[in-house]
């Protein structure tokens, strides 16, 4: 909770400091690049990774739709569930710092490429996923993370017969 002091400075109450209050200018909020790097470093801990998102934060993986998988996850609980499912599919999934390239960064938005080298639990195949990620930060939290990757590589890694197990398309084919 915040309120104005007689000096006009925002005072945030309920925070922990010597007198129970912290001045807004003393709080350094994380920028978009820091949030993305923290998320990538936390991917093995679903609750920690989800805690970086705003309460109403959204994680989108638009190309999952092409595999018949829900592409949008809203709120920390859904995001933690998504990361848990990822770790079920790829128990050793992680991003190495040397495999992360920040391409565009502002305090509120970051765009990057990052690679995960993971073994699929279902088949034992190793997949080398190149992701692109667009992160929007608001008030020191992730408001939106939109990632893209090649879903064909996911199918090849996860399904016994690779993409052949996906089945024929219907009248419409969605890539997003």
Protein Blocks (a to p, Z undefined) as FASTA:
>chain_A
ZZddfkopacdehiacfkopacfklpccddfklmmmmmmmmmmmmklmmmmpcfkbccdd
fklmmnopafbdedjklmmmmmmmmmmmmmmgccdfklcccfbdcfkbccdddddddddf
klopacddddddddddeehiafbdcddddfklmmmmmpmnlmmlnopadfbdcfZZ
